[in-house]
Amino acid sequence: MSRFESSRFARNSNVMNADVLKSACDSLGWKYCLSNNILTVSDANQRQNMYGEYILQVNLITNKVRYNTYYTPDATIKVEELQKKFYELNAEYAKKSLLQSFKRKGFTYLSNDKFQPTDEEVYSFFMVGRSHDKTEDEPIAQIKFVILKDGTIVTDSDYLPNDVNEKAHAAMDELEFLLGNKRVMTKKVIPSKYLHKMKPRRVNYIDSCKK
């Protein structure tokens, strides 16, 4: 359920989107290679000879990361440098992915005019959905999104009509797949006047990206 809840697509340092990682490496001037669905970073302008070993590898199918700090005393610093750049770009990727997923489900973008970016929160906006149920007396609903500096997405919603809720849930499922991060949900108290209007989801969403 996507209504009357807050949620968070929690960041996982062991998961990195390969496209964002490549952009981060390009920005830092690091060298990487691709082979058998594995992206390998072996040249990060480090001081030590890696003797053919890698600094990190990313599985392009799962986006899971393996770090190797054995051969480089300064590898921890290099990994932190990469993560900082990755998170900066990941926030932009998270916003782009979110907008695409929700627009594909019929939502429209609404700016958050009251929002002022901070060191922690970099983007905030609303996605607005409209119900096609002619009996619905509150056909327009919105979900608030905040994107943190590392790409973590935080959501907040109240009442969503049943058909809007299904579309929102489908968009959330797709976004979870694209980001590689699980969504942790916290339910709100549902006002009694909405209890009779809320029906369970009618369909199970199958992400087209997984086909």
VOBA-1610 file (N, C-alpha, C; in pm, whole numbers, padded with zeros to 5 digits, always signed):
BEGIN
Met+00084-00119+00000Met+00000+00000+00000Met+00088+00124+00000Ser+00054+00223-00082Ser+00132+00346-00093Ser+00064+00464-00026Arg-00054+00445+00030Arg-00126+00556+00091Arg-00117+00551+00243Phe-00131+00666+00304Phe-00119+00680+00449Phe+00006+00610+00501Glu+00118+00652+00445Glu+00245+00595+00489Glu+00359+00690+00455Ser+00469+00670+00523Ser+00597+00729+00482Ser+00689+00612+00450Ser+00785+00635+00365Ser+00875+00525+00330Ser+01011+00581+00292Arg+01107+00491+00286Arg+01244+00529+00254Arg+01309+00420+00171Phe+01366+00459+00057Phe+01446+00368-00022Phe+01588+00376+00034Ala+01617+00293+00131Ala+01742+00303+00206Ala+01863+00271+00119Arg+01970+00352+00133Arg+02092+00329+00059Arg+02165+00208+00114Asn+02231+00137+00025Asn+02311+00021+00062Asn+02448+00039-00002Ser+02553+00053+00078Ser+02687+00080+00025Ser+02741-00036-00058Asn+02678-00153-00047Asn+02722-00269-00125Asn+02645-00284-00256Val+02564-00182-00288Val+02490-00182-00415Val+02516-00049-00485Met+02562-00054-00609Met+02586+00067-00688Met+02534+00046-00829Asn+02452+00136-00877Asn+02407+00128-01015Asn+02528+00145-01107Ala+02544+00052-01200Ala+02664+00050-01283Ala+02679+00176-01368Asp+02569+00226-01423Asp+02577+00346-01507Asp+02622+00467-01426Val+02570+00479-01304Val+02610+00590-01218Val+02756+00573-01177Leu+02796+00450-01149Leu+02935+00423-01111Leu+03031+00461-01224Lys+02996+00426-01347Lys+03081+00462-01461Lys+03094+00614-01473Ser+02984+00684-01452Ser+02989+00831-01458Ser+03077+00886-01347Ala+03071+00825-01229Ala+03155+00869-01118Ala+03302+00845-01150Cys+03334+00730-01206Cys+03473+00699-01243Cys+03522+00796-01351Asp+03438+00825-01448Asp+03476+00920-01553Asp+03505+01058-01495Ser+03423+01099-01397Ser+03443+01230-01335Ser+03574+01236-01257Leu+03612+01123-01198Leu+03735+01117-01118Leu+03858+01083-01202Gly+03838+01046-01328Gly+03951+01007-01412Gly+04002+00867-01381Trp+03915+00782-01325Trp+03953+00645-01294Trp+03930+00556-01415Lys+04008+00450-01429Lys+03994+00358-01540Lys+03921+00232-01495Tyr+03836+00181-01584Tyr+03762+00058-01556Tyr+03746-00021-01685Cys+03712-00148-01672Cys+03689-00231-01788Cys+03566-00317-01765Leu+03505-00365-01873Leu+03385-00447-01867Leu+03414-00583-01928Ser+03377-00689-01855Ser+03396-00824-01906Ser+03302-00920-01834Asn+03227-00997-01913Asn+03137-01098-01856Asn+03044-01040-01750Asn+02984-00925-01783Asn+02889-00858-01694Asn+02951-00814-01562Ile+03081-00794-01561Ile+03150-00744-01443Ile+03223-00615-01480Leu+03199-00509-01405Leu+03274-00385-01420Leu+03384-00385-01315Thr+03508-00371-01361Thr+03623-00377-01272Thr+03699-00245-01273Val+03719-00189-01155Val+03800-00068-01140Val+03935-00110-01084Ser+04042-00087-01162Ser+04175-00129-01118Ser+04275-00013-01115Asp+04236+00102-01169Asp+04325+00218-01170Asp+04249+00339-01119Ala+04277+00375-00994Ala+04211+00488-00930Ala+04315+00595-00894Asn+04421+00601-00973Asn+04531+00694-00945Asn+04592+00669-00808Gln+04590+00541-00768Gln+04646+00506-00638Gln+04798+00503-00643Arg+04862+00514-00529Arg+05008+00516-00524Arg+05068+00376-00543Gln+04997+00273-00496Gln+05053+00139-00496Gln+05026+00064-00626Asn+05116-00029-00658Asn+05095-00122-00768Asn+04993-00227-00723Met+04890-00247-00803Met+04784-00342-00764Met+04819-00486-00801Tyr+04928-00505-00877Tyr+04970-00640-00915Tyr+04855-00719-00979Gly+04781-00650-01064Gly+04671-00716-01135Gly+04542-00727-01057Glu+04543-00685-00932Glu+04422-00694-00850Glu+04331-00573-00878Tyr+04207-00583-00836Tyr+04110-00476-00856Tyr+04087-00398-00727Ile+04036-00277-00740Ile+03995-00198-00624Ile+03852-00231-00588Leu+03768-00238-00690Leu+03631-00283-00667Leu+03575-00340-00797Gln+03475-00427-00782Gln+03405-00484-00894Gln+03255-00473-00872Val+03182-00453-00981Val+03036-00444-00974Val+02976-00542-01072Asn+02884-00624-01023Asn+02809-00714-01109Asn+02702-00634-01181Leu+02706-00630-01314Leu+02614-00546-01391Leu+02471-00596-01386Ile+02452-00721-01346Ile+02317-00777-01338Ile+02253-00746-01203Thr+02331-00760-01096Thr+02277-00740-00961Thr+02312-00604-00902Asn+02409-00533-00962Asn+02460-00405-00910Asn+02530-00421-00775Lys+02565-00543-00738Lys+02632-00564-00610Lys+02782-00539-00625Val+02841-00481-00519Val+02980-00437-00521Val+03068-00529-00435Arg+03189-00553-00485Arg+03292-00620-00406Arg+03412-00527-00395Tyr+03454-00497-00273Tyr+03567-00408-00249Tyr+03692-00491-00220Asn+03807-00439-00264Asn+03934-00505-00238Asn+04032-00400-00185Thr+04061-00406-00057Thr+04151-00307+00004Thr+04283-00371+00049Tyr+04307-00494+00010Tyr+04424-00566+00061Tyr+04555-00507+00011Tyr+04563-00475-00119Tyr+04689-00433-00178Tyr+04717-00284-00167Thr+04620-00205-00128Thr+04640-00060-00128Thr+04610+00000+00008Pro+04713+00045+00079Pro+04690+00111+00208Pro+04598+00231+00197Asp+04598+00298+00082Asp+04512+00416+00068Asp+04380+00382-00002Ala+04348+00251-00015Ala+04227+00211-00086Ala+04101+00260-00015Thr+04104+00262+00118Thr+03988+00309+00192Thr+03956+00453+00155Ile+04062+00536+00145Ile+04042+00675+00106Ile+03988+00683-00036Lys+04038+00597-00125Lys+03993+00596-00263Lys+03846+00555-00272Val+03807+00455-00194Val+03667+00410-00194Val+03576+00522-00143Glu+03620+00590-00038Glu+03540+00701+00015Glu+03528+00813-00088Glu+03635+00837-00163Glu+03632+00939-00268Glu+03531+00901-00377Leu+03534+00774-00415Leu+03441+00727-00517Leu+03297+00733-00466Gln+03274+00689-00342Gln+03139+00689-00288Gln+03082+00830-00282Lys+03165+00928-00247Lys+03118+01066-00241Lys+03071+01113-00377Lys+03150+01086-00480Lys+03112+01125-00616Lys+02992+01044-00664Phe+02990+00914-00631Phe+02879+00829-00671Phe+02748+00879-00610Tyr+02750+00910-00480Tyr+02628+00955-00414Tyr+02578+01087-00473Glu+02671+01174-00506Glu+02634+01302-00568Glu+02558+01277-00699Leu+02612+01190-00781Leu+02547+01158-00908Leu+02423+01071-00888Asn+02424+00990-00782Asn+02313+00900-00756Asn+02186+00978-00719Ala+02202+01093-00655Ala+02086+01176-00622Ala+02017+01222-00751Glu+02097+01259-00850Glu+02040+01300-00979Glu+01974+01181-01048Tyr+02039+01065-01040Tyr+01984+00944-01102Tyr+01853+00904-01035Ala+01849+00915-00901Ala+01728+00880-00827Ala+01611+00969-00869Lys+01637+01098-00884Lys+01531+01190-00926Lys+01484+01155-01067Lys+01576+01133-01158Lys+01541+01100-01296Lys+01461+00971-01302Ser+01504+00868-01230Ser+01435+00739-01230Ser+01296+00752-01171Leu+01285+00830-01064Leu+01155+00849-00998Leu+01056+00916-01093Leu+01100+01024-01157Leu+01011+01096-01248Leu+00968+01006-01364Gln+01061+00930-01418Gln+01026+00841-01529Gln+00926+00734-01486Ser+00949+00672-01371Ser+00861+00565-01325Ser+00720+00615-01300Phe+00708+00729-01235Phe+00574+00780-01203Phe+00504+00840-01325Lys+00578+00904-01413Lys+00514+00958-01533Lys+00463+00846-01622Arg+00534+00734-01624Arg+00487+00619-01703Arg+00355+00566-01650Lys+00327+00590-01523Lys+00201+00544-01463Lys+00095+00653-01462Gly+00120+00764-01529Gly+00018+00867-01543Gly+00024+00981-01443Phe+00127+00984-01359Phe+00142+01093-01262Phe+00206+01215-01329Thr+00182+01331-01272Thr+00243+01455-01320Thr+00326+01518-01209Tyr+00425+01593-01251Tyr+00518+01657-01157Tyr+00460+01788-01104Leu+00481+01812-00974Leu+00443+01939-00912Leu+00558+01985-00824Ser+00608+02105-00846Ser+00721+02155-00769Ser+00679+02183-00625Asn+00776+02174-00536Asn+00755+02206-00395Asn+00813+02346-00372Asp+00728+02447-00384Asp+00776+02585-00379Asp+00829+02625-00242Lys+00793+02550-00139Lys+00837+02583-00003Lys+00973+02522+00030Phe+01022+02436-00057Phe+01144+02362-00027Phe+01269+02446-00049Gln+01359+02439+00048Gln+01490+02501+00037Gln+01595+02391+00055Pro+01678+02364-00047Pro+01779+02258-00034Pro+01873+02282+00084Thr+01916+02173+00145Thr+02011+02178+00256Thr+02129+02087+00222Asp+02223+02077+00313Asp+02336+01987+00292Asp+02291+01841+00284Glu+02178+01811+00349Glu+02128+01674+00354Glu+02020+01647+00249Glu+01927+01741+00232Glu+01814+01724+00140Glu+01837+01809+00015Val+01846+01744-00101Val+01883+01817-00223Val+01766+01843-00317Tyr+01664+01755-00315Tyr+01547+01773-00400Tyr+01420+01744-00322Ser+01313+01813-00357Ser+01181+01781-00303Ser+01075+01826-00402Phe+00973+01742-00422Phe+00865+01774-00515Phe+00749+01678-00489Phe+00643+01695-00565Phe+00525+01609-00553Phe+00498+01543-00687Met+00442+01422-00681Met+00387+01358-00800Met+00236+01348-00778Val+00161+01397-00876Val+00015+01409-00863Val-00054+01307-00952Gly-00150+01236-00893Gly-00229+01138-00968Gly-00376+01175-00968Arg-00446+01138-01074Arg-00589+01166-01086Arg-00664+01035-01105Ser-00769+01018-01026Ser-00850+00897-01035Ser-00946+00905-01154His-00970+00789-01216His-01068+00779-01324His-01199+00718-01277Asp-01210+00701-01146Asp-01334+00650-01086Asp-01434+00765-01073Lys-01544+00757-01146Lys-01642+00865-01148Lys-01715+00882-01014Thr-01706+00782-00929Thr-01772+00791-00797Thr-01679+00850-00691Glu-01553+00872-00726Glu-01455+00922-00629Glu-01476+01071-00605Asp-01494+01109-00478Asp-01518+01250-00445Asp-01388+01326-00415Glu-01274+01254-00409Glu-01143+01318-00396Glu-01051+01260-00502Pro-01075+01297-00628Pro-01005+01229-00738Pro-00858+01264-00753Ile-00816+01379-00701Ile-00677+01422-00718Ile-00600+01401-00588Ala-00485+01337-00598Ala-00403+01310-00480Ala-00257+01326-00516Gln-00175+01350-00415Gln-00033+01370-00441Gln+00053+01298-00339Ile+00174+01265-00382Ile+00274+01201-00296Ile+00394+01294-00289Lys+00443+01319-00170Lys+00559+01406-00153Lys+00687+01322-00155Phe+00789+01373-00224Phe+00918+01306-00230Phe+01029+01401-00186Val+01123+01347-00111Val+01245+01418-00075Val+01361+01327-00111Ile+01461+01380-00180Ile+01579+01301-00216Ile+01699+01357-00141Leu+01766+01267-00068Leu+01881+01307+00013Leu+02007+01309-00072Lys+02113+01362-00016Lys+02238+01384-00091Lys+02300+01256-00144Asp+02269+01141-00083Asp+02328+01014-00129Asp+02235+00938-00223Gly+02121+00998-00257Gly+02027+00932-00347Gly+01914+00860-00277Thr+01914+00861-00144Thr+01803+00802-00070Thr+01675+00879-00099Ile+01567+00807-00127Ile+01437+00868-00153Ile+01347+00847-00033Val+01284+00956+00013Val+01189+00952+00124Val+01053+00995+00071Thr+00949+00921+00103Thr+00815+00952+00052Thr+00719+00979+00167Asp+00612+01050+00135Asp+00507+01074+00234Asp+00374+01088+00159Ser+00273+01015+00204Ser+00144+01020+00137Ser+00031+01006+00237Asp-00085+01059+00198Asp-00208+01042+00276Asp-00307+00963+00190Tyr-00426+01012+00174Tyr-00525+00935+00099Tyr-00497+00935-00051Leu-00501+00816-00110Leu-00494+00799-00254Leu-00614+00715-00297Pro-00689+00759-00399Pro-00797+00674-00451Pro-00743+00538-00491Asn-00830+00438-00495Asn-00785+00301-00518Asn-00705+00285-00647Asp-00751+00342-00758Asp-00679+00325-00884Asp-00547+00403-00883Val-00544+00519-00816Val-00420+00595-00803Val-00322+00519-00716Asn-00373+00456-00611Asn-00287+00378-00521Asn-00221+00262-00595Glu-00296+00194-00681Glu-00239+00083-00757Glu-00127+00130-00849Lys-00148+00244-00914Lys-00046+00298-01003Lys+00077+00344-00925Ala+00053+00403-00808Ala+00165+00447-00724Ala+00246+00327-00676His+00176+00221-00637His+00245+00101-00591His+00329+00041-00703Ala+00274+00039-00825Ala+00348-00014-00940Ala+00472+00070-00968Ala+00459+00201-00959Ala+00574+00290-00980Ala+00679+00269-00872Met+00636+00250-00748Met+00729+00226-00637Met+00805+00095-00659Asp+00733-00009-00704Asp+00797-00138-00730Asp+00904-00125-00838Glu+00869-00052-00944Glu+00964-00032-01054Glu+01085+00046-01006Leu+01061+00149-00925Leu+01170+00232-00875Leu+01262+00152-00783Glu+01204+00066-00703Glu+01283-00020-00615Glu+01377-00108-00697Phe+01327-00158-00808Phe+01409-00242-00895Phe+01520-00161-00961Leu+01488-00042-01010Leu+01586+00041-01079Leu+01698+00087-00986Leu+01663+00119-00862Leu+01762+00170-00768Leu+01840+00058-00700Gly+01779-00061-00694Gly+01844-00171-00625Gly+01837-00157-00474Asn+01744-00074-00426Asn+01729-00051-00282Asn+01588-00085-00238Lys+01577-00155-00126Lys+01447-00194-00075Lys+01377-00074-00010Arg+01246-00069-00027Arg+01167+00038+00034Arg+01116-00007+00170Val+01149+00070+00272Val+01103+00042+00408Val+00986+00135+00439Met+00870+00077+00471Met+00747+00156+00487Met+00708+00170+00633Thr+00655+00287+00667Thr+00600+00313+00800Thr+00457+00360+00783Lys+00364+00285+00838Lys+00223+00316+00822Lys+00179+00430+00914Lys+00085+00508+00864Lys+00023+00613+00943Lys-00113+00564+00994Val-00168+00638+01089Val-00305+00611+01133Val-00401+00656+01023Ile-00494+00569+00986Ile-00589+00602+00879Ile-00714+00665+00940Pro-00747+00786+00900Pro-00870+00850+00951Pro-00992+00763+00921Ser-01084+00757+01014Ser-01200+00667+01002Ser-01283+00695+00877Lys-01285+00820+00831Lys-01371+00853+00716Lys-01322+00790+00586Tyr-01197+00739+00586Tyr-01142+00678+00465Tyr-01146+00526+00467Leu-01175+00467+00582Leu-01166+00323+00594Leu-01257+00250+00495His-01377+00301+00473His-01472+00232+00385His-01437+00250+00237Lys-01349+00346+00207Lys-01315+00375+00068Lys-01195+00296+00018Met-01117+00244+00109Met-00990+00182+00072Met-01005+00032+00048Lys-00976-00009-00074Lys-00984-00149-00111Lys-00843-00205-00131Pro-00828-00338-00112Pro-00696-00398-00138Pro-00661-00387-00285Arg-00534-00398-00315Arg-00490-00394-00454Arg-00552-00509-00532Arg-00586-00481-00659Arg-00652-00581-00742Arg-00556-00659-00829Val-00435-00606-00848Val-00341-00671-00939Val-00205-00684-00873Asn-00130-00780-00920Asn+00010-00793-00880Asn+00094-00735-00992Tyr+00176-00639-00959Tyr+00255-00570-01060Tyr+00376-00653-01099Ile+00399-00669-01229Ile+00517-00736-01281Ile+00600-00633-01353Asp+00717-00606-01303Asp+00801-00500-01359Asp+00848-00538-01499Ser+00819-00448-01595Ser+00859-00474-01732Ser+01009-00480-01747Cys+01083-00415-01654Cys+01229-00417-01662Cys+01285-00556-01636Lys+01206-00643-01570Lys+01257-00773-01533Lys+01233-00878-01642Lys+01156-00839-01744Lys+01125-00935-01849Lys+01245-00960-01938
//
